């Protein structure tokens, strides 16, 4: 195919994924093609509208096989105008896609394998929610938007995303703004106040323009907003956002809160009645001027003008909570370093970009914090954009460990970690049936931990309960503990000299809130070619009957001749690498655990227990 002549061509494509700007994706001659108006899973005819060296852009002109999530886009400008990307997608599907985008960013950028991401909170309004529009001025003074790919200006008489107040102003300005190239309209949804920038001199313009600020009201509080200052575009959803942030902070009326990137003081002023004192930090002089006016002398709120990284570095009080609401580019690295020093009881991170959120959460969680929850919020219906509220708390020390096992090998491994150890045998049947080996060991490990937890109604704080279970799998056949010496002999004759897999499941229950996680590790083992006599002697010693597969790697005749590919502790019965990972998932600080270096290099494959 001649790559220089693709623009204007129509291609039959099978769409397979979402692009980062809300388009569906396929590939043509190895190059990605981003298809506006498509949905993954569809087969479409798409016209190529743009070409770069490494990618193509196209728009759907015919749907051959529609997605079950396809909807009819109500806006007559949908397609030529690229301001909305998802009007053709059912709204409930949009919410699911936004959650998926957050999960993907946290996994791909942040390395969170099982991030606690909630379902997306829907917007009270699916259309007519935006209080701010930036228009391009076209021929004859017409107002509209520029297509992202073609760069063509699309005149707009009515934008379905805009609040009716914005569209009313648009109607009065349409065709009268030839003296400028760009124009911004901001509208007070709850007040009717507005601003139009820049000021217009055309006497045909029937409304005042050039206002330096406008006034909005939220939760009964007045907010003055200057032209360059930030204010959320979806005011009704902002009300829900404030409630989420307040709930995440767990305020009782006495706490010191830092509102970083405070803007015009929205979070600080609306949460002040529920806190003891709030320090609001903002770099923009215009926003700080607005914020101080909005505060009306509120004694609970102190405003600091300056960069967040500088203000936090100088802070000598430990706050109960810190609100982070940075611009799209995320936090300055010095901000994350300052949080490591301050260690507030709660960090609530509000973000409009999942990728930069994931990047910053990775740094915070590698240091002092544990990610408790991520709540996606749909501030921008019909578009691919998504807001998030992530809640973090400091990691807790492992004060002790409770082992739900009678295995002396597991006891020795647990004791090597350092914290005080209590051993509590679970005394439950170990049934191997029905599930995959991986599911079986996780299920049994969790059942052991749960059995011990039920007998310990008041375990010591900071002392997680650990269960483990091991299976040996050879030729697809799972081998548990032999029931008698004859079965042990049969197992060892099957395994000797042959490569097989040892799978250990680990479960951890947090005594503080009952939360549980499970994980597993697999290790390939090849036993030495033991003779029948060596096997008979080993089984006669009694050592075979309490071990999966009938052998212990630490025992003769297996200790010196076995080949082990992977975690050796896993074969003994407890992969410390998996245990450390699971403790970390529950918010424990594992840095002080005496993990062997090889264990720190082997991540587990954790999953949240049902």
C-alpha positions in Angstrom: 0.0 0.0 0.0 1.4 3.4 -1.0 1.7 5.3 2.3 1.9 8.7 0.6 -1.6 8.5 -0.8 -3.7 7.3 2.2 -5.5 10.5 3.0 -9.0 10.4 1.5 -8.9 6.7 1.1 -11.6 4.5 2.8 -10.4 1.4 4.6 -12.2 -1.5 6.1 -11.0 -1.9 9.6 -11.5 -4.1 12.7 -11.1 -1.9 15.7 -9.4 -3.5 18.7 -8.7 -0.9 21.4 -9.0 2.6 22.6 -6.4 5.3 21.9 -5.3 7.8 24.6 -7.5 10.6 23.2 -10.7 8.7 23.0 -10.5 7.3 19.5 -10.8 3.6 18.6 -7.6 1.9 17.2 -6.6 -0.5 14.5 -3.3 -1.0 12.5 -2.5 -0.4 8.8 0.8 -1.7 7.5 2.1 -1.8 11.0 1.1 1.8 11.8 -1.6 2.6 14.4 -4.7 4.3 13.0 -6.8 6.3 15.3 -10.5 6.2 14.3 -12.9 8.9 15.5 -16.5 7.6 16.0 -15.5 4.0 16.4 -15.8 1.5 19.3 -13.4 -1.4 19.9 -14.9 -4.7 18.6 -16.6 -3.0 15.6 -15.8 -3.5 11.9 -16.1 -0.2 10.1 -15.4 1.6 6.9 -13.2 4.6 7.9 -11.9 7.5 5.8 -8.3 8.6 6.4 -8.3 12.3 7.3 -4.7 12.8 8.5 -1.3 11.1 8.2 1.9 11.4 10.2 5.0 9.4 9.8 4.1 7.0 12.6 0.3 7.1 12.7 -2.9 7.7 10.8 -6.1 9.5 11.7 -9.5 8.5 10.3 -13.2 8.9 10.9 -16.0 6.3 10.6 -18.2 6.7 7.5 -20.0 3.3 7.8 -20.5 0.8 10.6 -20.5 -2.8 9.3 -20.6 -4.6 12.6 -21.9 -2.3 15.4 -20.9 -2.6 19.1 -23.7 -3.3 21.5 -22.6 -0.1 23.2 -23.2 2.1 20.2 -25.7 4.9 20.6 -27.0 7.6 18.3 -25.1 10.9 18.7 -27.6 13.7 19.3 -25.3 16.6 18.3 -25.4 17.7 14.6 -21.7 18.7 15.0 -20.5 15.4 16.3 -17.7 14.2 14.0 -16.6 17.4 12.3 -16.2 18.9 15.8 -13.8 16.8 17.9 -14.6 18.4 21.2 -16.8 15.3 22.1 -15.3 11.9 21.5 -17.9 9.5 22.9 -21.4 10.8 22.1 -21.8 7.6 20.0 -21.2 5.4 23.1 -24.0 4.5 25.6 -23.4 6.5 28.8 -23.2 3.4 31.1 -20.5 2.1 28.8 -18.7 5.4 29.0 -18.5 5.1 32.8 -17.0 1.6 32.5 -14.5 2.7 29.9 -13.4 5.6 32.1 -12.8 3.2 35.0 -10.9 0.9 32.6 -8.7 3.8 31.6 -7.8 4.5 35.2 -7.1 0.9 35.9 -4.9 0.7 32.8 -2.9 3.8 33.7 -2.4 2.5 37.3 -1.1 -0.8 36.0 0.9 0.4 33.0 2.4 3.6 34.6 2.1 3.0 38.3 2.8 -0.7 38.5 -0.4 -1.4 40.6 -1.5 -4.9 39.7 -4.7 -4.8 41.7 -5.5 -1.2 42.3 -8.6 -0.5 44.4 -10.6 1.4 41.7 -14.3 1.9 42.3 -17.0 2.2 39.6 -17.1 5.7 38.0 -19.4 8.1 39.7 -21.9 9.4 37.0 -22.4 13.1 36.4 -25.8 14.6 37.4 -26.0 16.1 33.9 -24.9 14.2 30.8 -25.3 17.4 28.6 -25.4 21.1 29.4 -22.9 20.9 32.2 -20.0 23.0 31.1 -19.7 26.6 32.5 -16.6 27.5 30.4 -16.1 27.6 26.6 -13.1 28.7 24.5 -14.1 29.6 21.0 -12.1 30.1 17.9 -13.2 33.0 15.6 -13.6 32.1 12.0 -14.6 34.0 8.8 -17.2 36.8 9.3 -16.7 36.7 13.1 -18.3 33.3 13.5 -17.6 31.3 16.7 -16.8 27.6 16.7 -14.2 24.9 17.4 -11.2 23.6 15.5 -11.1 19.9 14.4 -8.1 18.3 16.1 -6.9 16.4 13.0 -8.0 18.5 10.0 -7.4 21.9 11.8 -10.6 23.1 10.1 -12.8 25.6 12.0 -16.4 24.3 12.6 -18.9 27.1 13.3 -21.2 26.3 16.2 -24.6 27.8 17.0 -25.3 25.6 20.0 -22.9 23.3 21.9 -24.7 20.5 23.7 -22.1 20.2 26.4 -22.4 23.9 27.4 -24.8 25.2 30.0 -27.7 27.1 28.4 -26.3 30.3 29.8 -23.1 29.8 27.8 -25.1 29.0 24.6 -27.2 32.2 25.2 -24.1 34.3 25.2 -22.8 32.4 22.1 -26.0 33.3 20.2 -25.5 37.0 21.0 -21.9 37.0 19.9 -22.2 34.8 16.8 -21.0 36.7 13.7 -19.9 39.8 15.7 -16.4 38.9 16.9 -14.1 39.4 13.8 -11.9 41.7 15.8 -10.3 38.8 17.7 -9.1 35.2 17.0 -10.0 33.6 20.3 -12.7 34.2 22.8 -13.5 32.8 26.3 -16.9 32.7 28.0 -17.3 31.7 31.7 -20.8 31.5 33.2 -22.1 31.3 36.8 -24.5 28.4 36.7 -26.0 29.3 40.1 -25.7 33.1 39.8 -26.2 34.0 36.1 -23.1 36.2 36.3 -20.6 35.8 33.4 -17.4 37.1 31.8 -16.3 37.4 28.2 -12.7 37.8 27.3 -11.1 39.6 25.5 -13.1 42.9 25.6 -14.9 43.6 22.3 -15.3 47.0 20.8 -17.8 46.1 18.0 -20.9 48.3 18.8 -23.0 45.5 17.4 -22.1 43.2 20.4 -25.2 43.5 22.6 -23.7 42.4 25.9 -20.9 43.7 28.1 -17.5 42.1 27.6 -14.0 42.4 29.1 -15.1 41.5 32.7 -12.0 40.6 34.8 -14.0 38.2 37.0 -17.4 36.6 37.5 -19.2 35.2 40.6 -20.3 31.6 41.2 -22.1 30.1 44.2 -21.5 26.5 45.5 -23.1 25.0 48.6 -24.4 28.4 49.4 -21.0 30.0 49.4 -20.0 32.8 47.0 -16.9 32.4 44.9 -15.3 35.2 42.9 -13.3 33.8 40.0 -10.9 35.9 38.0 -10.5 35.3 34.3 -7.1 33.4 34.6 -8.2 31.4 37.7 -9.2 27.8 37.6 -12.7 26.6 38.5 -14.3 23.2 37.8 -16.3 23.2 34.6 -19.1 20.9 36.0 -20.5 22.7 39.0 -23.1 20.2 40.0 -20.6 17.4 39.9 -18.1 19.6 41.8 -20.6 19.4 44.8 -20.1 15.6 44.8 -16.3 16.0 44.4 -16.2 18.2 47.6 -18.2 15.6 49.5 -15.8 12.8 48.4 -12.7 14.7 49.4 -14.2 15.6 52.8 -15.3 12.0 53.5 -11.8 10.7 52.5 -10.1 13.1 55.0 -12.3 11.8 57.9 -12.8 15.2 59.4 -14.1 15.6 63.0 -13.7 19.4 63.4 -10.2 19.6 65.0 -7.8 18.6 62.2 -5.1 20.7 60.4 -5.5 20.3 56.7 -3.2 21.5 53.9 -5.0 22.4 50.6 -2.2 22.3 48.0 -2.8 23.9 44.6 -5.8 25.6 46.3 -7.0 27.8 43.4 -9.7 30.2 44.5 -10.1 28.2 47.7 -12.9 25.9 46.8 -11.9 22.9 48.9 -10.5 24.9 51.7 -13.5 27.1 52.2 -16.2 24.4 51.7 -14.4 22.0 54.1 -13.4 24.6 56.7 -16.5 24.2 58.8 -15.6 20.5 59.2 -11.9 21.0 60.1 -9.9 22.8 62.8 -7.6 24.9 60.5 -6.7 24.9 56.8 -3.6 26.1 55.2 -4.3 26.8 51.5 -1.3 27.1 49.1 -1.6 28.6 45.6 1.0 30.0 43.2 -1.2 32.2 41.1 -1.5 35.8 42.5 -4.9 36.3 40.8 -6.3 33.1 42.4 -5.0 34.0 45.8 -6.6 37.4 45.5 -9.9 35.7 44.7 -9.5 33.2 47.5 -8.9 35.8 50.1 -11.9 37.7 48.9 -14.0 34.4 48.9 -12.8 33.7 52.5 -14.3 36.9 53.9 -12.0 36.7 56.8 -12.7 33.1 57.7 -10.4 32.6 60.7 -10.0 28.9 60.0 -8.3 29.4 56.6 -4.8 30.7 56.0 -3.7 31.5 52.4 -0.1 31.2 51.3 1.0 32.5 47.9 3.9 30.5 46.4 4.8 27.3 44.8 3.5 24.2 46.6 6.9 22.5 46.7 8.4 25.5 48.5 5.5 25.9 51.0 5.5 22.2 51.9 9.2 22.2 52.3 9.0 25.0 54.9 6.0 23.6 56.8 7.0 22.6 60.3 3.6 21.2 61.5 2.4 17.7 60.7 -1.0 18.1 59.1 -3.7 15.5 59.6 -4.5 15.6 55.8 -3.2 17.0 52.6 -5.4 17.7 49.5 -3.5 17.6 46.2 -5.3 19.1 43.2 -2.4 19.8 40.8 -2.7 20.8 37.1 -2.7 18.1 34.5 1.1 17.7 34.6 0.8 16.4 38.2 2.9 17.2 41.2 6.5 18.5 41.3 8.8 15.8 42.6 9.7 18.0 45.6 6.0 17.9 46.7 6.1 14.1 46.9 9.4 14.3 48.8 7.8 16.8 51.3 4.9 14.4 51.9 7.3 11.7 52.7 8.7 13.9 55.4 5.4 15.2 56.7 3.6 11.8 56.7 0.0 13.1 57.1 -2.6 10.6 58.2 -4.4 11.1 54.9 -3.4 12.3 51.4 -6.3 13.0 49.0 -5.1 13.4 45.4 -7.6 14.9 43.0 -6.4 14.4 39.4 -7.8 15.0 35.9 -5.0 12.9 34.2 -4.8 9.1 35.1 -1.3 8.8 33.7 0.3 11.6 35.8 -1.8 10.4 38.8 -0.4 6.9 38.4 3.1 8.2 38.1 2.9 10.2 41.3 1.1 7.5 43.2 3.9 5.1 42.3 6.4 7.4 43.9 4.3 8.0 47.1 3.6 4.3 47.5 7.3 3.3 47.0 8.1 5.5 50.0 5.7 6.0 52.9 2.1 5.5 51.7 -0.5 2.9 50.9 -3.1 3.4 48.2 -6.5 2.9 49.9 -8.9 3.7 47.1 -9.3 5.4 43.8 -12.7 6.9 42.9 -13.2 7.9 39.2 -15.6 10.8 38.8 -17.3 11.7 35.5 -16.7 15.5 35.4 -16.7 15.4 31.6 -19.5 13.3 30.0 -19.3 12.5 26.3 -15.5 12.9 26.4 -12.7 10.5 27.2 -11.5 12.7 30.1 -12.0 11.5 33.7 -11.4 12.9 37.1 -10.2 10.8 40.1 -10.0 11.1 43.8 -7.2 8.8 45.2 -6.9 8.3 49.0 -3.6 7.3 50.7 -2.5 6.7 54.2 0.9 6.0 55.8 2.0 2.4 55.8 1.7 0.7 59.2 4.5 -1.1 61.0 4.4 -4.9 61.2 4.2 -5.3 65.0 4.0 -9.1 64.9 2.9 -12.0 62.7 0.4 -14.8 63.3 1.1 -18.0 61.4 -1.9 -20.2 60.6 0.1 -23.4 60.2 1.8 -26.1 62.2 4.6 -26.5 59.7 8.0 -26.1 61.3 9.5 -25.0 58.0 7.0 -22.2 57.6 7.6 -21.2 61.2 11.4 -21.0 60.6 10.9 -18.8 57.5 8.4 -16.5 59.3 10.8 -16.1 62.3 13.6 -15.1 59.9 11.6 -12.0 59.0 12.1 -10.4 62.4 8.8 -9.4 64.0 7.5 -11.5 66.9 5.7 -14.7 65.7 2.7 -16.5 67.2 1.9 -19.9 65.8 -1.8 -21.0 65.7 -2.5 -24.3 63.8 -5.7 -24.0 61.7 -6.9 -27.6 62.1 -9.0 -27.7 58.9 -9.4 -30.4 56.2 -7.2 -29.8 53.2 -9.4 -30.9 50.3 -7.8 -30.9 46.8 -10.7 -31.1 44.4 -12.3 -29.2 41.5 -10.3 -26.0 41.3 -7.1 -25.4 39.4 -3.9 -25.9 41.5 -3.5 -22.1 41.8 -7.1 -21.6 43.0 -6.8 -24.6 45.3 -3.7 -23.3 47.2 -5.1 -19.8 47.5 -8.5 -21.1 48.7 -6.9 -23.4 51.3 -4.4 -20.7 52.5 -7.3 -18.3 53.0 -9.4 -20.9 54.8 -6.5 -21.6 57.2 -6.1 -17.9 58.0 -9.9 -17.4 58.4 -10.1 -20.4 60.8 -7.4 -18.9 63.0 -8.9 -15.4 62.7 -12.3 -16.8 64.0 -10.5 -18.2 67.1 -8.7 -14.9 67.8 -11.5 -12.3 68.1 -9.1 -9.6 69.4 -5.7 -10.2 67.7 -2.9 -7.7 68.6 -3.0 -4.6 66.4 -0.5 -4.7 63.5 -0.2 -8.5 63.6 -1.5 -9.9 60.3 -2.7 -13.5 60.1 -0.8 -15.6 57.5 -2.0 -18.8 55.9 -0.2 -20.9 53.3 -0.8 -24.1 51.3 1.4 -26.0 48.9 0.8 -28.4 46.0 3.2 -30.2 43.7 2.0 -30.6 40.1 3.5 -33.3 37.8 2.1 -34.0 34.4 -0.9 -31.9 35.3 -1.7 -34.0 38.4 -1.8 -32.1 41.7 -0.1 -33.9 44.6 -0.8 -32.9 48.2 0.4 -34.5 51.3 0.5 -38.3 51.1 -2.1 -40.1 53.2 0.2 -43.0 54.0 3.7 -44.3 53.4 2.7 -46.3 50.3 1.3 -43.1 48.7 4.5 -41.2 49.7 6.6 -43.9 47.9 4.4 -43.7 44.8 4.7 -39.9 44.7 8.5 -39.8 45.1 9.0 -42.5 42.3 6.8 -40.3 40.1 8.8 -37.2 40.8 12.4 -38.4 40.9 14.6 -37.1 38.1 11.6 -35.2 36.6 10.8 -31.6 36.3 7.7 -30.6 38.1 6.1 -27.4 39.6 5.7 -26.4 43.2 2.8 -24.0 43.8 2.3 -22.2 47.2 -0.7 -20.1 47.9 -0.4 -17.4 50.6 -3.3 -15.5 52.3 -3.1 -12.6 54.7 -5.9 -11.2 56.9 -5.6 -7.8 58.4 -6.7 -7.9 62.0 -7.6 -4.2 62.0 -10.4 -4.4 59.5 -10.7 -8.0 58.3 -9.5 -7.2 54.8 -7.8 -10.2 53.1 -5.6 -10.8 50.1 -4.2 -13.9 48.5 -1.4 -14.7 46.1 0.7 -17.5 44.9 4.1 -18.4 43.5 5.3 -21.2 41.3 8.8 -22.8 41.2 10.1 -25.4 38.8 12.0 -28.3 40.6 13.9 -31.3 39.3 14.7 -33.9 42.0 17.8 -36.0 41.7 17.3 -39.6 40.4 17.0 -41.2 43.8 17.1 -45.0 44.1 14.3 -47.1 45.4 16.3 -47.8 48.6 16.8 -44.1 49.2 13.1 -43.4 48.8 12.2 -46.3 51.1 14.6 -45.1 53.8 13.3 -41.5 53.5 9.6 -42.5 53.8 10.4 -44.8 56.7 11.9 -41.9 58.6 8.4 -40.3 58.7 9.6 -37.1 57.0 7.5 -37.6 53.9 4.0 -37.5 55.4 3.6 -33.8 56.2 4.9 -32.4 53.0 3.2 -31.8 49.6 4.6 -34.3 47.1 6.1 -36.3 49.9 9.4 -34.5 50.1 11.2 -31.6 51.7 13.8 -29.8 49.7 15.8 -29.3 52.8 16.0 -33.1 53.5 18.4 -35.7 52.3 18.5 -37.2 49.7 17.1 -34.2 47.9 19.0 -31.2 49.3 22.2 -31.3 47.3 21.1 -32.7 44.0 17.8 -30.9 43.3 17.6 -28.2 40.5 15.5 -25.2 41.5 14.3 -22.6 39.1 12.9 -19.6 41.1 12.1 -19.1 44.7 13.6 -21.7 46.9 11.5 -20.6 49.9 8.4 -21.3 47.9 9.4 -25.0 47.7 10.1 -25.1 51.4 6.5 -23.9 51.9 6.3 -20.1 52.2 7.4 -17.7 49.5 8.5 -14.7 51.5 8.5 -12.6 48.4 4.7 -13.2 48.0 4.1 -12.6 51.7 5.9 -9.2 51.6 3.9 -8.2 48.5 0.6 -9.1 50.1 1.5 -7.3 53.4 2.3 -4.2 51.2 -1.1 -4.5 49.6 -2.8 -4.3 53.0 -0.8 -1.1 53.8 2.0 -2.5 55.9 5.6 -1.2 55.8 7.7 -4.2 54.7 11.0 -2.3 54.5 12.0 -3.4 58.0 11.4 -7.1 57.2 14.6 -9.2 56.9 13.8 -10.4 53.4 16.6 -12.3 51.6 17.8 -10.3 48.5 16.5 -13.0 46.1 13.0 -12.7 47.6 13.0 -8.9 47.0 13.5 -9.7 43.3 10.6 -12.1 42.9 7.2 -10.4 42.7 4.1 -12.5 43.5 0.9 -12.8 41.5 -1.5 -11.4 44.0 -5.3 -11.1 43.7 -7.9 -9.8 46.2 -9.7 -12.5 47.9 -13.5 -12.6 47.4 
